Amino acid sequence: LVGSEMCIRDSYREDDDWMKFLQFVVGAEAFFESFIQLTLQEYTILYGYPVTKTQIATMVASFIMLSRAAILFEIQRSGKGLNCWETIIHTVKILPCYVTTIILRTSSLTLTIGYLRQWSVIPIGILYLELAVLAYLMCSDVKNKVIRFQATYFMSFSNFAVINTQNADYEDDERPSDEKTATFIRRSSIVTFCHHTTLLVILMCLGQYQPEYFQEQLEGVVLLPTDGKEFFYLPGFIIVLGFYSMVLSLHVAD
């Protein structure tokens, strides 16, 4: 699919405005819809709802759509001009980074919402502000204020789920430099990992030292009760996977 889309794209170079719009729509649908749907499906599993074949299929589709769109969006908007075979090779090389990043960010967000409930709005809002500041610093050289604001807004939300440094409406002469792009990848990866790790550690500490908080708030509906070892296995695994994802992200930036 990745190679075929890149081949098809070459035949539409003459209608560059239409391709920009199409890229933006596909990317936005993946970042905003597939990410939310994937998180919602994980949330229902966490709360013990039956796992059906349809649910598994939609989760796999959302995961593929999100990773595929993110990689295509990066390649198409970076102007690297890769052919079909080079695109497939490049995708295979960076796919582990995107896969681990998506798992880390969706799973961490699911646990945050599942256990903190209404209080999860606070850490989610803080994460958005952190990403917004980093995105604005990356786009600080963009002269058009509208494009600068749009890029900051778009990247702040898209990086909730996966690494993204591109905005469909960049002008060629205002595109952020490779140095700023690499800096954004490094900073956002480190900040996101530290943010999610901190929240997961807080959840484990609450489960260890104040389990009554979860028992009162959740009334035993969560699939992973705080009085079992499984409650600590999952956040611990996510932290380890998140560290691996951050290392891969730093390598991608280099």
Secondary structure as GFF3:
##gff-version 3
##sequence-region A 1 254
A	DSSP	alpha_helix	2	10	.	.	.	ID=ss1
A	DSSP	alpha_helix	16	28	.	.	.	ID=ss2
A	DSSP	pi_helix	29	34	.	.	.	ID=ss3
A	DSSP	alpha_helix	35	46	.	.	.	ID=ss4
A	DSSP	alpha_helix	53	78	.	.	.	ID=ss5
A	DSSP	alpha_helix	84	116	.	.	.	ID=ss6
A	DSSP	three_ten_helix	117	120	.	.	.	ID=ss7
A	DSSP	alpha_helix	121	138	.	.	.	ID=ss8
A	DSSP	alpha_helix	145	158	.	.	.	ID=ss9
A	DSSP	three_ten_helix	172	174	.	.	.	ID=ss10
A	DSSP	alpha_helix	178	209	.	.	.	ID=ss11
A	DSSP	alpha_helix	211	218	.	.	.	ID=ss12
A	DSSP	alpha_helix	230	253	.	.	.	ID=ss13
###
